[in-house]
Amino acid sequence: MTLRQAQRPVESYDAVDIIRAQRDGKAIGEGEIRWLVDAYTRGYVMDAQMSAFTMAVLLNGLGRDQIRVLTDAMIASGERMDFSALGKTTVDKHSTGGVGDKITLPLAPLVAAFGVAVPQLSGRGLGHTGGTLDKLESIPGWRAALSNDEIMAQLRDVGAVICAAGTGLAPADKKLYALRDVTGTVEAIPLIASSIMSKKIAEGTDSLVLDVKFGSGAFMQDIDRARELAETMVALGTDSGVNTTALLTDMNTPLGLAIGNANEVRESVEVLAGGGPADVVELTVALAREMLTLAGQPDADVEAALKDGRAMDVWNRMIRAQDGDPDAALPTPRETHTVVAERSGVVSRIDALPFGIGAWRLGAGRARAEDAVVHAAGIDLHVTVGQSITAGQPLFTLSADDETRFARALDAVEGAWQIGDTAPAATPIVRERITA
Ligand code: URA
């Protein structure tokens, strides 16, 4: 035996045994789950082994107790934040992601306008769903990376902060999520729930509202799977002492008219100025009410704070605190291409997923984590579902820095909208509220 071998700590379990047990539908125990997450984080368990394990979870699932242990093990892999010194109640929102989902931008300052602290530790986009940080980086000078001290100071002085989650929060999830992304194992409820909730619980918020999306532009295509995910996450949060509720919201149609980065910031500012598309306002108001209810202010008049400039005031201070200029011009595209209606009628469908993919192909999103996004790229819709239109009327405009991108974006959106003779029945965006 060499000296190096003699010094290596004895491992408590064997990864292959755990993978085989999960593959064969045998219940793996707490010790095995905790060891696996820890051993993977420190590099002892290999990516190949962890991808076999995550695939076995995707196929065979995990029980609620196992998901709780998995979440806890991921929290234990890193640091926990603590906002108790603020002396304010903290409430956060997390969306499972969708097309045109810019709600965090108007929502955080709106809720903070009521004296509640809103720590929004956010991520960048991957694939067809956009990332909040990518959108805000369209604002000249704006800085996503803040230290923990800066986050605390901004929460104290401004009330809202949207910034990059530090690398210290749930590092096991960072490694695992990157692996799932390239191994077809993102869409497993136990893995999504533990991934999201480990970061949110480690963040240390008092309350949390989850916007769990279903439909073509969401992870979960149907509402039953979205409900199962929401119930799992609400139970995880509640058991950890975070006051958690969820709204199930429709993501079959893009949210608002803007899909991209700079154009989504523009649309968010319209909402903060008391205008903006009706669906963006509806969801922003519903989530703000839910957050303020958890924060002990169920009667807060959130619409008034959008109309009278209080939310806009917090937005301006929030952007300036991170070195951004809220009055600076946002990037504009070099090339645009507008598609017009071939016939008159009523817009009966605008399908979220193809428009998300189209915007991504125009440069608004990234294919690999290290890619840069084009802030001015994206799609601006000019019509909404249910609207009457005439032949030749503009339907949507593609924006890019390079016109060669238009062909692939047009391929993506081919057949993704429909003009009929009658308007479809209007449906609310928020379908259900899930509580513990
Ligand atoms: N967002 C996350 O943070 N994790 C997932 O697994 C899916 C979405």
Boltz pocket constraint, residues with backbone or C-beta under 6 A from the ligand:
constraints:
  - pocket:
      binder: B
      contacts: [[A, 95], [A, 96], [A, 177], [A, 186], [A, 191], [A, 192], [A, 193], [A, 195], [A, 196]]
      max_distance: 6.0
